[in-house]
């Protein structure tokens, strides 16, 4: 999302799909300002991964 708001602070508030715990991410350009809770893990699907069959890092 950083490329959509150059130079601006962006805050995303969401909930964990597993337990419902609140999640907050604040960022500005290339800098992550806050991730709450600290144990938050992100996942993003990408069409690129489909072309990397056999590579555990991308599958």
C-alpha positions as MATLAB code, in Angstrom:
seq = 'XXXXXXXXXXXXXXXXXXXXXXXXXXXXXXXXXXXXXXXXXXXXXXXXXXXXXXXXXXX';
ca = [
       0.000    0.000    0.000;
       2.933    2.353    0.494;
       3.066    3.269   -3.198;
      -0.547    4.515   -3.025;
       0.197    7.112   -0.309;
       3.773    8.403   -0.768;
       5.007   10.468    2.184;
       1.894    9.756    4.253;
       1.409    7.587    7.322;
      -1.018    4.734    6.689;
      -2.767    2.766    9.433;
      -4.529   -0.555    8.883;
      -6.721   -1.963   11.661;
      -7.978   -5.504   11.236;
      -8.736   -8.719   13.133;
      -7.025  -12.092   13.164;
      -9.085  -14.503   11.059;
      -8.266  -17.299   13.517;
      -8.859  -15.820   16.987;
     -10.400  -12.397   16.363;
      -7.600  -10.479   18.123;
      -7.154   -6.868   16.997;
      -4.219   -6.203   14.639;
      -2.762   -2.789   13.824;
      -0.159   -1.909   11.216;
       1.200    1.611   10.752;
       3.647    2.435    7.991;
       5.106    5.362    6.095;
       6.835    4.798    2.759;
       9.365    1.970    3.340;
       9.227    2.163    7.156;
       6.996    0.055    9.409;
       6.152    2.267   12.389;
       4.023   -0.151   14.422;
       2.832   -3.756   14.329;
       0.523   -4.790   17.152;
       0.720   -7.450   18.451;
       4.452   -7.961   17.835;
       3.802  -11.619   16.938;
       1.698  -10.651   13.894;
       2.502  -12.624   10.753;
       1.389  -11.522    7.305;
       0.577  -13.587    4.236;
       0.087  -12.440    0.670;
      -0.835  -14.622   -2.265;
       0.906  -13.816   -5.491;
       0.465  -15.080   -9.053;
       4.289  -15.234   -9.156;
       4.249  -18.214   -6.797;
       2.366  -20.316   -9.365;
       5.282  -20.083  -11.776;
       7.780  -21.341   -9.182;
       6.607  -24.974   -9.011;
       9.060  -27.107   -7.063;
      10.592  -24.229   -5.094;
       9.590  -24.544   -1.428;
      10.341  -20.863   -0.874;
       7.550  -19.870   -3.243;
       4.983  -22.680   -2.848;
];
